[in-house]
Amino acid sequence: MTNQILKILLLITLIKPIASFGGDGERKNKKTNLLFIITDQQRFDAIGKAKVFPFLKTPALDKLANEGAYFTNAYTPCAVCAPARTSILTGQTVENHGVRKNEYAYNNPNEGTYCPIPSFDQILVENGYYSEYLGKYHSPIHLSDAYSEFSYTTNKHNVYTTKNKRGYQLKMNEYKKSKAYQPLEGDLVDRYFRNYYTPDPIDMRYQKGEDYRRTHYKDKNKTLKLAQPDGHGQLHLPEELSISSYQTSTLRDALKRASKQDKPFSLTLAYFFIHAPMLPTEPWYSMYDPEDMPTPASIFDEIKNVPYKNANNRLSLPEYRDPEKVKYMMSNYFGLVSEIDHYLGQIMKDLKKYGMDKNTLVIFTSDHGEMLGAHGMREKNVFYEESARVPLIMWYPGKIKPTKVSSPVSLLDLNATILDYLSVEGVENNSVSLKPVVEGVENRKYTVTEWDYHGPRQPNYMVVSNDGWKLITSYAEGHPELDVLFNLNDDPTEITNLIGENPNAMEYKGKVEELKGYLIEWLTKNNSKRTSLIKNRNILPEVKL
């Protein structure tokens, strides 16, 4: 009998740790966890749930969207990486946090006073959370001091490399020593990870190799450098050595570590893809036949009366106005989307396996979109929908009911939203919780996106209203060519600017006044130094608030 009792006691001891993390999400600490997943350059319609591309397979994302809050009109704070990511982390507008260019993310935190507001993760750690950040880190490095399992090195220019990237490079170095790592005839080496790939016809070096040089459309003596977005084709690596596979493995390891913590957790996975170079491995490269890809509806837009005629060096990149070549880009892009969706499914299974699925707020989004041939251009950096509008899903069983949110919202508000759902008090910033919007008690009238990369030489603000109107404008006086008004209801592909050189522009005076009023309200609320510039700026003759 004594031996039987001892065996039972031993069995209970062995079972207890497993039971404490059971499938119902019961743990010692009842606080809400956060799993934040952000891709790079995923546009709003690059998800099956959007039903824009019927062939697109994203079952894991669709499941999250069907079971949680699916936002159909979510916009980036700024359509470029570092400014957007820093706004998400700090809840500050781009003007207020100061990281208005990608390179500013690498500024020495000891020089100057930019970005003094803490990130939501720093606030959570101060309130007893365990936190890790995996994947692409593209924000001021002083915002990372809350993370466990995080380190970086700097060079003389203070440019840093995180441990995540170094780990992948080390793994790749081992593979490159094997006999399996051999180039095929005609292969090129990508300029980011230095791996072999077979180029597609849209690749700038396709059939031209390293000798190809692109010149500026106005100045044939001005050579454009080879850049990340120039790479398109099939990456010759095993599926398990793709960067998305590796980054997923780091998060799965982090989930395992978090499951052993008594503290609640906040984990972020920032995927490198779907950013260029768009080089999927198999089976994702062959998942979507280029011949089946649709032609972007606005690919032949001549961009008249809109200040984006040569945005992103558009006129020097004619291949993105070639429907047959753009199809290759689309095929690769959607393959990379489906790859990430595949790994998202594994992540969600792990969350359930560790018994944390019912006690975790999961947020999925992207920092900005991708033009993908729309208006004959690539990348982001503009206020077109394909560039500025992003997917946003919030999933929290029992706390967030299945709902579709059509209000225009900004990722700027994720900071306050996260702290609201996790019942943690934040600091004063520019972020406003989306929880009332999710619960249907509030409907946002408008949202604003910023752009101040090159000052007032380009449009600086975009205002989108809940009735489908978009105003694009600048804080520069005397530059009416920077003002645009789109009616997204009648003109979803954004071809026709209703003001500017339109002889009937004055018909839209009332709508311009309304949207300009929203912008002034937003600038005032966020203590912008440019409020008076917008107030005094005549967007249309006799329109002055």
C-alpha positions in Angstrom: 0.0 0.0 0.0 2.8 2.3 0.9 4.5 1.8 -2.5 1.2 2.5 -4.3 0.7 5.8 -2.4 4.3 6.8 -3.3 3.6 6.0 -7.0 0.4 8.1 -6.9 2.2 11.0 -5.3 5.0 10.8 -7.8 2.5 10.7 -10.7 0.7 13.8 -9.3 4.0 15.6 -9.0 4.9 14.8 -12.6 1.5 15.8 -14.0 1.1 19.0 -12.0 3.3 21.3 -14.3 1.4 20.1 -17.3 -2.0 20.6 -15.8 -1.1 24.2 -14.7 -0.8 25.1 -18.4 -3.9 23.2 -19.6 -5.9 23.8 -22.8 -8.3 26.2 -21.0 -5.5 28.8 -20.6 -5.5 28.5 -16.8 -2.2 29.6 -15.3 -1.0 31.0 -11.9 -1.1 34.5 -13.3 -4.5 35.4 -14.7 -3.3 38.5 -16.6 -3.8 38.8 -20.3 -0.8 37.9 -22.5 0.0 39.6 -25.8 1.2 38.0 -29.0 1.9 40.7 -31.6 2.7 39.6 -35.2 3.7 42.2 -37.8 4.7 41.5 -41.4 6.5 43.9 -43.6 4.8 45.4 -46.6 1.6 43.5 -46.6 -1.3 45.4 -48.2 -4.8 45.4 -46.9 -6.1 43.0 -49.6 -3.3 40.4 -49.3 -5.5 38.2 -47.2 -8.1 35.7 -48.3 -10.7 37.2 -46.0 -10.6 40.5 -48.1 -12.0 38.5 -51.1 -10.1 40.7 -53.6 -7.9 37.9 -54.9 -10.1 34.7 -54.9 -7.1 32.5 -55.5 -5.2 33.6 -52.4 -4.9 31.0 -49.7 -4.5 32.3 -46.1 -6.6 29.8 -43.9 -4.9 30.7 -40.6 -5.4 34.5 -41.1 -9.0 33.9 -42.3 -9.7 31.9 -39.1 -8.3 34.7 -36.9 -10.3 37.3 -38.9 -13.5 35.2 -38.7 -13.2 34.6 -34.9 -11.9 38.1 -33.9 -12.2 41.8 -34.9 -11.3 42.2 -38.6 -10.6 45.8 -39.6 -11.3 46.6 -43.2 -10.0 50.2 -43.1 -6.8 50.2 -41.1 -4.0 52.6 -42.1 -0.4 52.9 -41.3 0.8 56.0 -39.4 3.4 56.4 -42.1 4.0 54.3 -45.3 7.6 53.5 -44.5 9.1 51.0 -42.0 10.9 52.8 -39.1 8.5 55.7 -38.7 5.5 53.4 -38.7 7.0 50.9 -36.3 8.1 53.6 -33.9 4.6 55.0 -33.9 3.2 51.6 -33.1 5.6 51.0 -30.2 5.4 54.5 -28.6 1.9 55.6 -29.6 3.4 58.9 -30.8 2.8 60.6 -34.2 5.8 60.7 -36.5 6.3 64.4 -35.9 6.4 63.8 -32.2 8.7 60.8 -32.0 11.0 62.3 -34.6 11.9 59.1 -36.5 10.7 60.4 -39.9 13.2 58.5 -41.9 14.4 54.8 -41.8 18.0 55.9 -41.1 16.8 57.9 -38.0 16.1 54.5 -36.3 19.8 54.1 -36.0 20.5 57.4 -34.3 22.6 57.3 -31.2 20.0 57.4 -28.3 22.5 59.4 -26.2 22.6 62.2 -28.8 19.5 64.4 -28.9 16.1 64.0 -27.2 14.1 62.2 -29.9 11.6 59.6 -29.1 11.5 60.1 -25.3 8.2 58.2 -24.8 8.6 54.5 -23.7 7.2 51.6 -25.8 4.2 49.6 -24.8 6.6 46.7 -24.1 8.7 48.8 -21.7 5.5 49.8 -19.9 4.4 46.2 -19.7 7.7 45.0 -18.3 7.5 47.7 -15.7 4.2 46.2 -14.7 5.5 42.7 -14.3 5.4 41.3 -17.8 8.0 39.0 -19.5 8.8 40.3 -23.0 10.7 39.2 -26.1 11.0 40.7 -29.6 11.9 38.3 -32.5 12.6 39.1 -36.1 13.1 42.4 -37.9 13.8 45.3 -35.5 13.7 48.7 -37.1 13.1 51.2 -34.4 15.3 53.3 -32.1 17.5 50.8 -30.2 16.8 52.4 -26.7 13.2 51.1 -27.0 14.5 47.5 -26.9 15.9 47.6 -23.4 12.8 45.7 -22.0 13.3 42.6 -24.0 14.8 39.3 -22.8 16.8 37.2 -25.2 17.7 40.3 -27.2 21.1 41.7 -28.0 22.8 43.7 -30.8 26.1 45.0 -32.0 27.0 48.4 -33.5 29.6 49.6 -35.9 31.4 53.0 -36.0 28.3 54.5 -37.7 26.1 53.2 -34.8 24.2 50.9 -37.2 23.2 47.9 -35.2 22.6 44.2 -36.1 20.3 42.3 -33.8 20.9 38.8 -32.5 18.0 37.5 -34.5 19.6 38.4 -37.8 23.0 37.2 -36.8 21.5 33.8 -35.8 20.1 33.3 -39.3 23.3 34.3 -40.9 25.2 31.8 -38.8 22.7 29.1 -39.8 23.1 30.0 -43.4 26.9 30.0 -43.2 26.7 26.4 -42.1 24.4 25.4 -45.0 26.7 27.2 -47.5 29.5 24.8 -46.6 27.5 21.8 -47.7 27.5 20.3 -51.2 23.8 21.1 -51.6 24.5 24.8 -51.9 25.3 25.1 -55.6 24.1 27.7 -58.1 22.2 26.9 -61.2 23.2 28.3 -64.5 22.1 31.9 -64.8 21.6 32.3 -61.0 22.3 35.6 -59.3 23.2 36.4 -55.7 20.7 38.6 -53.8 22.1 41.7 -52.3 20.5 41.3 -48.9 21.2 37.8 -47.6 23.7 36.9 -50.3 22.0 33.7 -51.4 21.6 32.2 -54.9 18.4 32.7 -56.8 17.0 32.2 -60.3 15.7 35.6 -61.5 12.3 36.2 -63.0 11.7 38.4 -66.1 10.9 41.4 -63.8 14.2 41.2 -62.0 16.5 44.1 -63.1 19.4 41.8 -63.8 17.4 39.2 -65.7 19.4 38.1 -68.8 21.8 41.0 -68.1 23.7 39.8 -65.1 25.9 42.1 -63.0 26.7 44.4 -65.9 23.2 45.8 -66.0 22.9 49.4 -64.8 19.7 51.4 -64.7 19.8 55.1 -65.6 17.5 57.9 -64.5 14.7 58.6 -66.9 15.7 62.3 -67.2 19.5 62.0 -66.9 21.1 59.1 -68.7 24.4 59.9 -66.9 22.8 59.3 -63.5 23.0 55.6 -62.6 20.5 54.1 -60.1 22.0 51.7 -57.7 21.0 48.1 -57.4 18.5 48.0 -54.5 16.5 45.4 -52.5 13.3 45.8 -54.5 15.1 44.9 -57.7 15.3 41.2 -56.7 12.6 38.8 -58.0 12.8 35.1 -58.4 13.1 31.7 -56.8 15.4 31.4 -53.8 17.4 28.1 -53.8 17.2 27.1 -50.2 15.4 24.3 -48.5 11.9 25.3 -47.2 13.1 25.1 -43.6 15.9 27.6 -44.3 13.7 30.5 -45.5 13.9 33.6 -43.4 10.2 33.2 -42.5 10.7 29.6 -41.3 13.7 30.7 -39.2 11.9 33.6 -37.7 8.9 31.4 -36.9 11.2 29.0 -35.1 12.5 31.8 -32.9 9.0 32.7 -31.8 8.1 29.1 -31.1 11.1 28.8 -28.9 10.0 32.1 -27.2 6.5 30.7 -26.6 8.1 27.6 -24.9 10.1 29.9 -22.7 7.1 32.0 -21.9 5.0 29.0 -21.0 7.5 28.3 -18.1 7.2 31.8 -16.7 5.0 32.8 -13.8 4.7 36.2 -15.4 2.3 37.1 -18.2 4.1 37.7 -21.5 4.3 40.1 -24.4 5.9 38.5 -27.5 6.4 40.2 -30.8 7.3 38.5 -34.1 8.3 40.9 -36.8 8.6 39.0 -40.1 11.1 40.3 -42.7 8.8 39.3 -45.6 6.8 40.3 -47.6 9.4 43.0 -48.1 11.7 42.8 -51.1 13.7 41.1 -52.4 10.7 39.0 -53.2 12.4 35.6 -53.3 10.3 32.7 -52.1 11.6 29.2 -51.7 9.6 26.2 -52.9 6.8 25.2 -52.5 5.8 28.9 -52.2 7.5 30.0 -55.4 5.3 27.7 -57.5 2.1 28.1 -55.4 0.7 30.8 -57.7 1.1 30.6 -61.5 2.1 34.0 -62.9 -0.3 33.4 -65.8 -3.2 33.4 -63.3 -2.3 36.7 -61.8 -4.7 39.6 -62.5 -3.5 42.9 -64.1 -3.6 45.8 -61.6 -6.6 47.9 -62.6 -4.5 51.1 -62.4 -1.3 49.9 -64.0 -1.7 52.1 -67.0 -2.5 55.2 -65.0 -0.7 58.2 -66.5 -0.9 59.9 -63.1 -2.2 63.3 -64.3 -3.0 66.0 -61.7 -1.6 63.8 -58.9 1.9 64.5 -57.5 3.2 60.9 -57.8 4.2 60.8 -61.5 7.7 59.8 -60.6 7.2 58.5 -57.1 9.6 55.6 -56.2 11.5 56.3 -59.5 8.4 55.1 -61.3 9.4 56.5 -64.7 12.8 54.9 -64.5 11.2 51.5 -63.8 9.1 50.6 -66.8 8.9 46.9 -65.9 6.3 47.8 -63.2 4.0 49.2 -65.9 4.4 45.9 -67.9 1.4 43.6 -67.0 3.3 40.5 -68.1 6.3 41.2 -65.9 4.3 42.4 -62.9 2.5 39.1 -62.8 5.8 37.5 -61.7 6.1 39.9 -58.9 2.5 39.2 -57.8 3.1 35.5 -57.9 6.1 35.8 -55.6 4.4 38.2 -53.3 1.3 36.1 -52.8 3.6 33.0 -52.3 5.4 34.8 -49.5 2.0 35.8 -47.9 0.8 32.1 -47.9 4.2 31.0 -46.5 3.7 33.3 -43.5 0.1 32.2 -43.1 1.3 28.6 -43.0 3.7 29.4 -40.1 1.0 31.4 -38.4 -1.0 28.2 -38.2 1.9 26.5 -36.4 2.2 29.4 -34.0 -1.5 29.2 -33.1 -1.2 25.5 -32.5 1.7 26.1 -30.1 -0.3 28.7 -28.3 -3.0 26.1 -27.7 -0.6 23.4 -26.8 0.8 25.5 -24.0 -2.6 26.3 -22.7 -2.3 30.0 -23.5 -4.8 30.4 -26.3 -7.7 31.6 -24.3 -5.7 34.1 -22.2 -3.8 35.8 -25.0 -4.6 38.8 -27.1 -3.3 38.1 -30.6 -2.8 41.1 -33.0 -1.8 40.6 -36.6 -0.9 43.6 -38.9 1.7 45.0 -41.2 3.7 48.2 -41.1 2.6 49.4 -44.5 1.5 48.1 -47.9 3.0 47.4 -51.4 2.0 49.0 -54.7 2.5 45.7 -56.6 2.2 47.4 -60.0 -0.7 49.6 -59.0 -0.3 53.0 -60.8 2.7 51.4 -62.5 4.9 51.4 -59.4 6.4 49.3 -56.7 7.1 49.7 -53.0 5.2 52.1 -50.7 6.0 55.7 -49.7 2.8 57.2 -51.1 -0.8 57.8 -50.0 -2.4 55.4 -52.4 -4.5 52.7 -50.8 -2.2 49.9 -51.8 0.6 51.6 -49.9 -1.1 53.1 -46.9 -3.9 50.6 -46.0 -3.0 47.4 -44.1 -4.5 44.3 -42.6 -5.4 44.4 -39.0 -6.9 41.6 -36.9 -7.4 41.4 -33.1 -8.2 38.0 -31.7 -9.0 37.3 -28.0 -11.5 34.4 -27.3 -14.2 35.4 -24.9 -13.2 39.0 -24.9 -13.4 40.0 -28.6 -16.5 38.8 -30.4 -16.4 38.1 -34.2 -16.9 41.4 -35.8 -16.0 43.4 -38.9 -14.8 47.0 -38.1 -15.3 49.4 -41.0 -14.3 52.6 -39.2 -11.1 54.1 -40.5 -8.4 53.5 -37.9 -4.7 54.0 -37.5 -2.1 51.6 -36.2 -1.0 54.6 -34.0 -3.8 53.5 -31.7 -2.5 50.0 -31.1 -0.3 51.2 -28.2 -3.3 52.4 -26.1 -5.5 49.5 -27.3 -2.9 46.9 -26.1 -2.6 48.5 -22.7 -6.4 48.8 -22.5 -7.0 45.1 -23.1 -4.2 44.2 -20.8 -5.5 46.5 -18.0 -2.2 48.3 -17.7 -2.0 52.1 -17.3 0.0 53.8 -20.0 1.7 57.1 -20.3 0.4 60.3 -22.0 0.8 59.9 -25.7 -1.1 60.3 -29.0 -2.7 56.9 -29.0 -6.4 56.3 -28.3 -7.7 52.8 -27.6 -9.7 51.0 -30.3 -11.5 48.9 -27.7 -14.7 51.0 -27.9 -14.6 50.7 -31.7 -14.2 46.9 -31.5 -17.2 46.8 -29.1 -19.4 48.8 -31.4 -19.9 51.8 -29.0 -17.7 54.2 -31.1 -17.4 54.9 -34.8 -14.4 56.8 -35.9 -15.1 59.6 -38.4 -11.6 59.7 -39.9 -8.0 58.7 -39.7 -4.7 60.5 -40.6 -1.4 59.2 -42.1 1.8 61.3 -42.2 4.7 61.6 -44.5 7.6 64.0 -43.9 10.4 62.1 -45.4 11.6 64.9 -47.7 9.7 67.8 -46.1 7.0 69.7 -48.0 8.4 68.7 -51.4 5.8 65.8 -51.4 2.3 65.6 -49.8 2.6 65.4 -46.0 -0.9 64.3 -44.8 -3.6 62.0 -45.9 -7.1 62.1 -44.3 -9.6 59.3 -44.9 -13.2 59.8 -43.8 -15.7 57.1 -42.9 -17.8 58.0 -45.9 -15.1 57.1 -48.4 -13.4 60.4 -49.1 -9.6 61.0 -49.1 -7.8 64.3 -48.9 -4.0 64.5 -49.6 -2.3 67.7 -48.8 0.9 69.4 -47.6 2.0 72.0 -45.0 3.7 74.0 -47.8 1.9 77.2 -48.8 1.7 78.0 -52.5 1.9 74.4 -53.8 -1.6 73.5 -55.0 -0.1 70.7 -57.1 0.3 68.7 -53.8 -3.4 68.7 -53.1 -5.6 65.8 -54.0 -9.2 64.8 -53.4 -10.4 61.2 -54.2 -13.9 59.8 -53.9 -13.0 56.2 -53.0 -16.7 55.2 -53.5 -16.8 56.1 -57.2 -13.1 55.9 -57.9 -11.6 53.1 -55.8 -8.4 52.9 -58.0 -7.7 56.6 -57.3 -7.3 57.8 -60.9 -9.2 61.1 -60.8 -8.1 64.0 -58.6 -11.3 66.1 -58.1 -9.4 69.3 -57.2 -6.1 70.7 -58.5 -6.3 71.2 -62.2 -10.0 70.1 -62.4 -12.0 73.0 -63.7 -14.9 71.9 -61.5 -12.8 71.8 -58.3 -14.9 74.4 -56.5 -17.8 71.9 -56.5 -15.9 70.1 -53.8 -15.2 73.0 -51.6 -17.5 71.7 -48.8 -15.9 68.3 -48.7 -12.4 69.8 -48.7 -13.4 72.0 -45.8 -14.7 69.0 -43.9 -11.6 66.9 -44.4 -9.3 69.8 -43.7 -11.2 70.4 -40.5 -10.6 66.8 -39.5 -6.8 67.3 -40.1 -6.7 70.5 -38.1 -8.5 68.7 -35.2 -6.0 65.8 -35.3 -3.0 68.1 -35.5 -4.3 70.2 -32.6 -5.1 67.2 -30.4 -1.5 65.9 -31.0 0.2 69.3 -30.3 1.6 69.6 -33.8 3.8 72.5 -34.6 2.3 72.6 -38.1 -1.4 73.2 -37.1 -1.2 76.9 -38.0 0.4 76.1 -41.4 -2.6 73.9 -42.3 -5.1 76.4 -40.9 -3.7 79.2 -43.1 -3.2 77.1 -46.2 -5.6 77.6 -49.1 -6.3 74.1 -50.5 -8.9 75.7 -52.8 -9.5 79.3 -53.6 -11.5 81.0 -50.8 -11.2 77.9 -48.6 -9.6 79.0 -45.4 -10.6 77.9 -41.9 
